[in-house]
């Protein structure tokens, strides 16, 4: 198996890793709060920007690739936060199955 070459010096963007906590409101609904579980250093790379027009509105989507050192506590449904920007984690995978790095495909909220 070919090992993926990732420059560790490229992991210089500081991101907050957050997990959603759902709390019932007692009336059948719920509220979602985000709790920071870690601060990680990663490489943030834009991948695609797309605008789709339909139903008399434009929906824009921006996806990013986030590369970071491997952690056991990252899963889809979590998010990364950089300042006011939020990146929803869609997929998580080990690019070369070596257990050294993880690559997350994310979608930026609000874009």
C-alpha positions in Angstrom: 0.0 0.0 0.0 1.3 3.4 -0.9 1.6 5.9 2.0 0.0 9.2 1.4 2.5 12.1 1.7 1.2 14.9 3.8 3.3 17.8 4.9 2.9 18.1 8.7 3.9 21.8 8.4 0.7 22.4 6.4 -1.4 21.6 9.5 -1.4 25.2 10.7 -5.0 26.3 10.8 -6.4 26.2 14.3 -10.0 24.8 14.3 -12.5 24.1 17.1 -14.0 20.6 17.0 -17.5 20.6 18.2 -20.2 18.0 18.9 -24.0 18.7 19.0 -25.9 18.1 22.3 -29.7 17.8 21.9 -31.9 18.8 24.8 -35.6 18.1 25.0 -37.8 21.2 25.6 -40.6 19.2 27.4 -43.1 19.9 24.6 -42.0 17.3 22.0 -39.3 19.5 20.5 -35.6 20.0 21.2 -32.9 22.5 21.1 -29.3 21.9 19.9 -26.2 23.3 21.6 -22.7 22.9 20.3 -19.9 21.9 22.8 -16.2 22.2 22.0 -14.4 18.9 22.6 -11.0 19.8 21.2 -8.9 22.3 19.4 -7.1 20.8 16.4 -4.5 22.0 13.9 -5.4 21.1 10.3 -5.0 22.0 6.7 -8.1 23.6 5.2 -8.5 23.4 1.4 -11.5 24.7 -0.6 -12.7 22.0 -3.0 -15.8 23.2 -4.8 -18.2 26.1 -4.9 -21.6 25.6 -6.4 -24.8 27.7 -6.8 -28.1 26.0 -7.6 -31.1 28.0 -8.7 -34.6 26.6 -8.0 -37.9 27.5 -6.5 -37.1 31.2 -7.1 -34.0 31.1 -4.9 -30.3 30.4 -5.1 -28.7 27.9 -2.9 -24.9 28.1 -2.6 -22.7 25.3 -1.4 -19.0 25.5 -0.6 -17.1 22.3 0.3 -13.7 22.0 1.9 -11.2 19.2 2.6 -9.8 19.3 6.2 -6.7 17.2 6.8 -5.6 16.6 10.4 -3.7 14.1 12.6 -5.8 11.0 13.3 -8.2 11.1 16.3 -10.7 8.4 17.4 -13.4 10.9 18.4 -14.2 12.5 15.0 -17.4 11.5 13.2 -19.8 12.8 10.6 -22.4 15.2 12.0 -19.8 17.0 14.1 -18.4 20.4 13.0 -15.3 22.5 12.8 -15.4 26.2 13.7 -13.0 28.9 12.5 -14.0 32.2 13.9 -17.5 32.8 12.6 -17.2 30.1 9.9 -18.8 26.7 10.5 -17.9 23.5 8.6 -20.2 20.6 8.9 -18.4 17.2 8.7 -19.9 15.1 6.0 -17.4 12.2 5.7 -14.2 11.1 7.6 -11.6 8.7 6.2 -8.0 7.6 6.6 -6.4 8.4 3.2 -3.9 5.6 3.3 -5.1 3.4 6.1 -2.0 4.1 8.1 -3.7 5.6 11.1 -1.6 8.8 10.9 -4.0 11.3 9.3 -7.7 11.8 8.7 -9.3 13.7 5.8 -12.8 15.2 6.4 -15.0 16.4 3.6 -17.0 19.4 5.0 -19.7 21.8 3.9 -19.5 25.4 5.0 -22.7 26.6 6.6 -24.2 29.8 5.3 -22.4 29.5 1.9 
